[in-house]
Amino acid sequence: MRIYKKKKVGYGWWVSLAGGFNMVISSGPTFQASSTLFRAIEDEFGWSRAMVSGVASFGRFGGALLGPLEGWLCDKFGPGKMVLIGLILGGIGLLLFSKIDNPIQYYITFFILSLGFSIGGFVPSIVSVNLWMNKFKATGMAMVIGGSSLSGLLVPLIIWGITTYGWRPTFFFVGIISIIFAPILSKIIGKKPPKNIEETEINKTKIYKNKDFTVSEAIKTKAFWSLSISHALVNFSVGAMSAHIFLHLTDVNGVNLSPQQSGLVMSLTAISAFSFQILGGTLGDKLNKRLLLPLFILTQGIALVIIMNAENILIACIFSVVWGIGFGSRTPIFHAIRGEYFGKKHFGTISGLSAFPMALSMMISPVIVGLSYDKTGSYESSFLIMISLCIIACITILFAKNPNHI
């Protein structure tokens, strides 16, 4: 009788799963559910659309300003410590946020929770995946990014919590969850890979022989700036949509859906984005990443055309699927290509610097779109700008050639 030995699952996959769960916690309240929260804040306090949505820009200021520093801290002290500190700080920020009574408190507490989730969320998760994964780098990062999309499935639950108990108890509870899971996720994500992991993977494939660029070497390459500019252009719409999509879906002069219908549309968006993030990661591990990106960026632009003209829930659902294909597929490829081009040793710092323009873009887009809405009573001009930026990004990304092959 022949006995088959069960193959052990590589630890890199556990890191990817933990990173995905980390993103559910860290991006759910400040990214996926932010638009529903803004509606509740607007209804309670009667503040302007620009003031209410502008907090997303203010909150992201910390992530934009400290992005390069976060990457350096991950490279220096390890992603585990960053996860622990960040999730606890984000949880405390949510607890404080649930007690706000005026605009100053609103902005300060949102800044604290956003800063915490920025420190402990995405950056340390992808840094750890980049350290552990070689052959399946894009797929591993897709699992991390997919966690952010899956957090969108919590939106109907958050809407129910806000409707039943109010937004304050709902977000207080989310803060407690963040603090509880901080040490657990920190331990999984913070484990260091063995020193011979890269040699083992290189013996299995001829693909991963790129050198570890220093920061100064990376910023002198055309690929660094092409990736930075393209990511900034295409993520302008991501920042704006995260802050305004629920508002647009429920506005009388928008799609004019009920909160429950809008929650279903956002859940479908989350499912679609997650599905195609995994597919995009798989394709990115097998095909030329630089040639895949323009296709998916253009698809994201098409999704914006659809939602701009949507008049019922059916068209809104079509938007969800097309947005998932474009935004979902291209996101893990953007991050994996940096690891492929620039190596592991300084990945956190290089990734933070490269993503700095993107973070600034996501920071300013909610308030710009909010001001435009307050002035015109419509999102149409904002959609046209976002679509144009996606088209430009399709061109600029083509200049991101692998610096190891030049």
C-alpha positions in Angstrom: 0.0 0.0 0.0 1.5 3.3 -1.1 1.4 6.1 1.4 1.2 9.7 0.1 2.7 12.4 2.3 0.5 15.4 2.7 2.1 18.5 1.2 2.7 21.3 3.6 1.1 24.7 2.8 3.8 27.3 2.4 3.8 30.0 5.1 3.6 32.7 2.5 0.0 31.7 1.9 -0.8 32.1 5.6 0.8 35.5 5.5 -1.3 36.5 2.5 -4.5 35.3 4.2 -3.7 37.2 7.4 -2.9 40.3 5.3 -6.3 39.9 3.6 -8.0 39.7 7.0 -6.0 42.7 8.1 -7.4 44.7 5.2 -11.0 43.7 6.1 -10.4 45.4 9.5 -8.2 48.3 8.4 -10.0 49.4 5.2 -13.6 48.5 6.0 -14.5 51.5 8.3 -12.4 54.1 6.5 -12.7 53.0 2.9 -15.5 50.7 1.9 -18.0 51.9 4.5 -16.9 55.5 4.5 -19.6 56.7 2.2 -22.4 55.1 4.3 -20.9 56.8 7.4 -20.8 60.1 5.6 -24.5 59.8 4.9 -25.2 59.2 8.6 -23.0 62.2 9.6 -24.7 64.4 7.0 -28.1 63.5 8.3 -27.3 64.1 11.9 -25.3 67.3 11.7 -26.5 68.8 8.4 -23.0 69.7 7.3 -22.1 70.4 3.7 -21.1 67.6 1.3 -17.6 69.0 1.0 -17.1 69.2 4.8 -18.5 65.7 5.4 -16.6 63.9 2.6 -13.5 66.2 3.0 -12.7 64.2 6.2 -11.6 61.4 3.9 -9.0 63.6 2.4 -7.9 64.9 5.8 -7.8 61.4 7.1 -5.7 60.2 4.2 -3.2 63.0 4.7 -1.4 60.9 7.3 -1.1 58.0 4.9 0.1 60.2 2.1 2.6 62.1 4.2 3.9 59.1 6.1 3.7 56.5 3.3 7.5 56.5 2.6 8.2 56.5 6.3 5.8 53.6 6.9 7.7 51.6 4.3 11.1 52.4 5.8 9.8 51.5 9.3 8.6 48.1 7.9 12.0 47.5 6.3 13.8 48.5 9.5 11.7 47.0 12.3 9.5 44.5 10.5 5.9 44.5 9.4 4.6 42.7 12.6 5.4 45.6 14.9 3.7 48.0 12.5 0.5 45.9 12.4 0.4 45.8 16.2 0.8 49.5 16.7 -1.4 50.5 13.7 -4.4 48.4 14.5 -4.4 49.4 18.1 -4.1 53.1 17.2 -6.9 52.7 14.6 -9.1 51.0 17.1 -8.6 53.7 19.7 -9.3 56.3 16.9 -12.7 54.6 16.2 -13.6 54.6 19.9 -12.9 58.4 20.1 -14.6 59.0 16.7 -17.9 57.5 18.1 -18.0 60.3 20.7 -17.6 63.3 18.3 -19.9 66.4 18.6 -18.4 69.0 16.3 -16.3 69.4 13.1 -13.0 69.7 14.9 -13.4 66.5 16.8 -14.7 64.9 13.6 -11.6 65.7 11.6 -9.1 65.0 14.4 -10.4 61.6 15.4 -10.8 60.5 11.8 -7.2 61.5 11.2 -6.2 59.3 14.2 -8.0 56.3 13.0 -7.0 56.7 9.4 -3.3 57.1 10.5 -3.5 54.0 12.6 -5.0 51.8 9.9 -2.6 53.3 7.3 0.4 52.3 9.6 -0.8 48.8 10.4 -2.8 47.9 7.3 -1.8 47.7 3.7 1.9 48.6 3.7 3.1 46.0 6.3 0.9 43.3 4.7 2.3 43.7 1.2 5.9 44.0 2.6 5.5 40.7 4.3 4.0 39.1 1.2 6.9 40.4 -0.9 9.3 38.9 1.6 7.7 35.4 1.6 6.4 35.1 -2.0 8.5 34.8 -5.1 6.8 32.7 -7.8 3.2 33.7 -6.7 3.9 37.3 -5.7 1.0 38.9 -7.6 -1.5 36.2 -6.3 -0.3 36.7 -2.7 -0.8 40.5 -3.0 -4.2 39.9 -4.7 -5.2 38.0 -1.5 -4.2 41.0 0.6 -5.9 43.6 -1.6 -8.9 41.3 -1.9 -9.5 41.6 1.8 -10.2 45.3 1.2 -12.8 44.4 -1.3 -14.3 41.7 0.9 -14.8 44.3 3.6 -17.4 45.8 1.3 -19.6 42.8 2.1 -19.8 44.2 5.6 -21.4 47.4 4.2 -25.0 46.0 4.4 -24.3 44.9 8.0 -22.9 48.3 8.9 -26.0 49.9 7.3 -28.1 47.6 9.4 -26.1 48.5 12.5 -26.4 52.3 11.8 -30.2 51.9 11.1 -30.8 49.8 14.2 -28.4 51.1 16.8 -27.0 54.2 15.3 -23.6 54.9 13.8 -21.9 55.6 17.1 -22.3 52.2 18.7 -21.7 50.5 15.4 -18.2 52.1 14.9 -17.4 51.7 18.6 -17.8 48.0 18.2 -15.6 48.0 15.1 -12.9 49.7 17.1 -13.0 47.0 19.8 -12.7 44.3 17.1 -9.6 46.0 15.7 -7.9 46.1 19.1 -8.6 42.5 19.8 -7.2 41.2 16.5 -4.1 43.4 16.5 -1.7 41.0 18.4 -3.0 37.9 16.5 -2.4 39.4 13.0 0.9 41.0 14.2 2.3 37.6 15.1 1.4 35.9 11.8 2.4 38.8 9.5 5.6 39.6 11.5 7.2 36.2 11.2 10.5 36.4 9.3 11.2 34.2 6.3 14.2 31.9 6.4 17.3 33.3 4.8 17.4 30.6 2.1 13.9 31.2 0.9 15.0 33.2 -2.1 17.6 30.7 -3.2 15.0 27.9 -3.0 12.6 29.8 -5.2 15.3 30.8 -7.7 16.2 27.1 -8.2 12.6 26.4 -9.2 12.3 29.2 -11.8 14.4 31.3 -13.9 12.2 34.4 -13.6 13.1 35.8 -10.2 16.8 36.9 -10.6 16.2 40.7 -10.3 18.5 42.6 -8.0 17.5 44.6 -4.9 17.5 48.2 -6.0 18.5 50.8 -3.4 16.1 53.8 -3.0 18.4 56.1 -4.9 18.8 53.6 -7.7 15.0 53.1 -8.0 14.1 56.8 -8.2 16.5 57.2 -11.1 14.6 54.7 -13.3 11.8 55.5 -15.8 9.8 52.6 -14.4 9.6 54.2 -10.9 8.1 57.4 -12.2 5.8 55.7 -14.8 4.3 53.5 -12.0 4.0 56.5 -9.6 2.3 58.8 -12.1 0.0 56.1 -13.5 -1.1 54.9 -10.1 -1.8 58.5 -9.0 -4.0 59.1 -12.1 -6.0 56.0 -11.9 -6.5 56.1 -8.1 -8.0 59.6 -8.2 -11.3 57.9 -9.1 -10.8 55.2 -6.4 -10.5 57.9 -3.7 -13.5 59.8 -5.0 -15.7 56.7 -5.4 -15.0 55.4 -1.9 -16.2 58.7 -0.4 -19.1 59.4 -2.8 -20.5 56.2 -4.3 -23.2 55.6 -1.6 -24.1 59.3 -1.8 -24.4 59.1 -5.6 -26.4 55.9 -5.5 -28.9 57.4 -3.0 -29.1 61.0 -4.3 -32.4 61.9 -6.0 -30.5 63.5 -8.8 -28.1 60.5 -8.9 -29.2 56.9 -9.3 -31.9 57.4 -6.7 -31.8 54.0 -5.0 -32.8 53.2 -1.4 -30.1 52.7 1.2 -30.8 48.9 1.1 -30.5 48.7 -2.7 -27.3 50.8 -2.6 -25.9 48.4 0.0 -26.6 45.5 -2.3 -24.9 47.3 -5.2 -21.8 48.0 -3.0 -21.8 44.3 -1.9 -21.8 43.2 -5.5 -19.0 45.6 -6.2 -17.0 44.1 -3.4 -17.6 40.5 -4.6 -16.7 41.5 -8.2 -13.6 43.4 -7.1 -12.4 40.5 -4.9 -13.0 37.9 -7.7 -11.1 39.8 -10.3 -8.3 40.8 -7.9 -7.6 37.1 -7.5 -7.9 36.6 -11.2 -5.7 39.6 -11.9 -3.0 38.3 -9.5 -3.1 34.9 -11.2 -2.7 36.5 -14.6 0.0 38.8 -13.3 2.1 35.8 -12.3 1.8 34.3 -15.8 1.7 37.2 -18.2 3.4 40.5 -18.8 2.2 42.8 -16.1 3.0 46.0 -18.0 0.8 45.0 -20.9 -2.1 43.8 -18.7 -2.3 47.1 -16.8 -3.6 49.4 -19.7 -6.4 46.9 -20.5 -7.7 46.9 -16.9 -7.2 50.6 -16.4 -9.3 51.3 -19.5 -12.0 48.9 -18.1 -12.1 50.9 -14.9 -12.7 54.1 -17.0 -15.6 52.3 -18.8 -17.1 51.5 -15.4 -17.1 55.2 -14.6 -19.0 55.9 -17.8 -21.6 53.3 -16.9 -22.3 54.6 -13.3 -22.3 58.3 -14.6 -25.3 57.3 -16.8 -27.0 54.8 -14.5 -30.7 55.4 -13.8 -31.7 52.2 -12.1 -30.4 49.3 -10.0 -29.7 47.1 -13.0 -27.3 49.5 -14.6 -25.7 50.1 -11.2 -25.1 46.4 -10.9 -23.5 46.3 -14.3 -21.2 49.0 -13.1 -20.3 46.9 -10.1 -19.1 44.0 -12.3 -17.2 46.2 -14.8 -15.6 48.1 -12.0 -14.6 44.9 -10.4 -12.9 43.7 -13.6 -11.0 47.0 -14.1 -10.1 48.1 -10.6 -10.0 44.6 -9.1 -7.7 43.1 -11.7 -5.2 46.0 -12.1 -4.7 46.6 -8.3 -2.5 43.6 -7.3 -0.6 43.9 -10.6 0.4 47.5 -9.7 1.9 46.4 -6.4 3.4 43.2 -7.5 5.3 44.8 -10.4 7.1 47.0 -8.0 8.4 43.9 -6.1 9.3 42.3 -9.4 11.2 45.4 -10.7 13.0 46.6 -7.5 13.5 43.5 -5.3 12.9 42.8 -1.6 15.4 44.5 0.6 14.1 48.0 0.2 10.7 47.2 -1.1 8.7 48.9 1.7 10.6 52.2 1.3 10.5 52.1 -2.5 6.8 51.1 -2.6 6.0 53.9 -0.1 7.8 56.5 -2.2 6.3 55.3 -5.4 2.8 55.3 -4.0 3.2 58.8 -2.5 1.6 60.6 -5.5 -1.2 58.0 -5.5 -1.9 58.7 -1.8 -2.0 62.4 -2.5 -4.4 61.8 -5.4 -6.7 59.8 -3.2 -6.4 62.5 -0.5 -7.5 65.4 -2.6 -10.1 63.7 -4.8 -12.9 63.4 -2.2 -12.9 67.1 -1.3 -12.5 68.2 -5.0 -15.5 66.1 -6.0 -17.4 67.3 -2.9 -16.8 70.9 -3.7 -17.8 70.3 -7.3 -21.1 68.7 -6.1 -21.9 71.6 -3.7 -21.4 74.0 -6.6 -23.2 72.2 -9.4 -25.5 69.8 -7.6 -24.1 67.0 -9.8 -21.2 64.6 -10.1 -21.2 64.7 -13.9 -18.1 67.0 -14.4 -16.2 64.9 -11.8 -16.9 61.7 -13.6 -15.7 63.2 -16.9 -12.4 64.2 -15.2 -12.0 60.7 -13.6 -12.6 59.0 -17.0 -10.0 61.3 -18.7 -7.4 60.5 -16.0 -7.9 56.7 -16.6 -7.3 57.2 -20.3 -4.1 59.1 -19.7 -2.9 56.4 -17.3 -3.3 53.8 -20.0 -0.6 55.6 -21.9 1.8 56.6 -19.1 1.9 53.0 -17.7 3.5 51.8 -21.0 6.7 53.5 -20.0 7.2 51.2 -17.0 9.7 48.8 -18.5 11.6 46.5 -16.2 14.8 48.3 -15.2 16.6 44.9 -14.8 16.3 44.4 -18.6 17.6 47.8 -19.7 
